[in-house]
Amino acid sequence: MNQVEKPTNELLDIYIEKFNNDKRYLPADKAINNLFTAFPNNKKLEDILLKISVINDLYSTNILGTFKMAEHIQSLDIDQKLKQGNPELVNEIAKGHGIRTKKHNTELNFYSFSTKYCNWHNQESYAIYDSFVDKVLMAYKRKDNFSNFKQADLKVFRKFKKIIDDFAKFYGLTKHNLKEIDKFLWIYGKERFPTNYTKKNK
């Protein structure tokens, strides 16, 4: 079941249609899109808190301290960087928030959440990382070596974005934008590498 097919524009169309026809995934995406359209800026703490809470619930990103994360994002003054598509912003949001594990008192790295938060502000510049995307990209690397990278590079956003670009170029996915490629990687990964979770664990 873990064998992966060559990704073509036609294969992407099939899986994007699956995503768009799912009674959970497309409405969730529409809800988030409506929210970020209504509250595009990150100056007011209440706006940031609302956006974090919705992403955290619909994507199961496990932010244990939403208020702390909201304060952290507000302090970073991110709006201009988001518009510019600054890749370093992902890691700035993911760390430095002060949310720590109870067991070891180490700060958590909310990299996956951060890619989603940035993506919903600027979908042309920010790709989404999650465990399914990770597994699919590694499977294609083993199969075709479409890009020169290590698995750890997927969690360095500048490198991750290049890997996604390499993936699209290598397989000639010229008909699809970054958001559509993200949908394919996620739902294809969910099918090929299933977990026991029922929520959209991105």
TAGI-V212109 format. One record per residue. RES is the residue in three letters. D_CENTER is the distance of its C-alpha to the mean C-alpha in Angstrom with 1 decimal. Layout:
RES_D_CENTER / RES_D_CENTER
This chain:
MET_24.0 / ASN_21.6 / GLN_23.1 / VAL_20.8 / GLU_22.2 / LYS_22.3 / PRO_19.5 / THR_21.5 / ASN_21.0 / GLU_22.9 / LEU_20.8 / LEU_17.6 / ASP_19.7 / ILE_20.7 / TYR_17.3 / ILE_15.9 / GLU_19.2 / LYS_18.6 / PHE_15.3 / ASN_17.3 / ASN_20.3 / ASP_18.8 / LYS_20.3 / ARG_17.4 / TYR_14.1 / LEU_15.4 / PRO_17.2 / ALA_14.3 / ASP_12.3 / LYS_15.7 / ALA_16.2 / ILE_13.2 / ASN_14.1 / ASN_17.6 / LEU_17.0 / PHE_15.2 / THR_18.0 / ALA_20.6 / PHE_19.4 / PRO_17.9 / ASN_19.3 / ASN_18.8 / LYS_22.4 / LYS_23.4 / LEU_22.4 / GLU_22.7 / ASP_20.2 / ILE_17.6 / LEU_18.5 / LEU_18.2 / LYS_14.7 / ILE_13.6 / SER_15.7 / VAL_14.4 / ILE_10.6 / ASN_12.1 / ASP_14.3 / LEU_12.5 / TYR_9.4 / SER_11.8 / THR_10.1 / ASN_13.7 / ILE_14.4 / LEU_18.1 / GLY_19.4 / THR_17.8 / PHE_20.8 / LYS_20.6 / MET_17.0 / ALA_18.2 / GLU_21.2 / HIS_19.2 / ILE_17.0 / GLN_20.3 / SER_22.1 / LEU_19.8 / ASP_20.8 / ILE_17.5 / ASP_18.3 / GLN_20.0 / LYS_17.4 / LEU_14.7 / LYS_17.1 / GLN_17.8 / GLY_14.3 / ASN_15.3 / PRO_13.1 / GLU_14.8 / LEU_13.6 / VAL_10.3 / ASN_12.8 / GLU_15.2 / ILE_13.3 / ALA_12.2 / LYS_15.9 / GLY_19.2 / HIS_18.9 / GLY_21.6 / ILE_20.0 / ARG_21.7 / THR_22.4 / LYS_25.7 / LYS_26.9 / HIS_26.6 / ASN_25.9 / THR_23.1 / GLU_20.3 / LEU_16.9 / ASN_13.9 / PHE_11.0 / TYR_8.6 / SER_5.6 / PHE_6.8 / SER_7.5 / THR_4.5 / LYS_4.2 / TYR_7.9 / CYS_8.4 / ASN_6.8 / TRP_9.1 / HIS_11.9 / ASN_11.7 / GLN_10.1 / GLU_12.5 / SER_11.6 / TYR_7.9 / ALA_5.8 / ILE_2.1 / TYR_3.8 / ASP_5.8 / SER_9.6 / PHE_10.2 / VAL_8.6 / ASP_10.5 / LYS_13.6 / VAL_13.7 / LEU_13.5 / MET_16.1 / ALA_18.2 / TYR_18.5 / LYS_19.3 / ARG_22.0 / LYS_23.2 / ASP_23.4 / ASN_22.4 / PHE_20.6 / SER_19.6 / ASN_21.1 / PHE_18.7 / LYS_18.6 / GLN_16.0 / ALA_15.8 / ASP_14.8 / LEU_11.3 / LYS_10.9 / VAL_12.6 / PHE_10.4 / ARG_13.4 / LYS_14.1 / PHE_10.7 / LYS_10.8 / LYS_14.4 / ILE_13.8 / ILE_11.8 / ASP_14.7 / ASP_17.1 / PHE_15.9 / ALA_16.5 / LYS_19.8 / PHE_21.1 / TYR_20.9 / GLY_21.9 / LEU_19.1 / THR_20.7 / LYS_20.5 / HIS_16.8 / ASN_14.5 / LEU_10.9 / LYS_9.7 / GLU_12.2 / ILE_11.3 / ASP_7.7 / LYS_9.8 / PHE_12.3 / LEU_10.5 / TRP_9.2 / ILE_12.6 / TYR_14.6 / GLY_13.3 / LYS_14.0 / GLU_17.4 / ARG_18.2 / PHE_17.1 / PRO_17.7 / THR_17.7 / ASN_19.9 / TYR_17.3 / THR_17.8 / LYS_15.1 / LYS_11.6 / ASN_10.5 / LYS_6.7
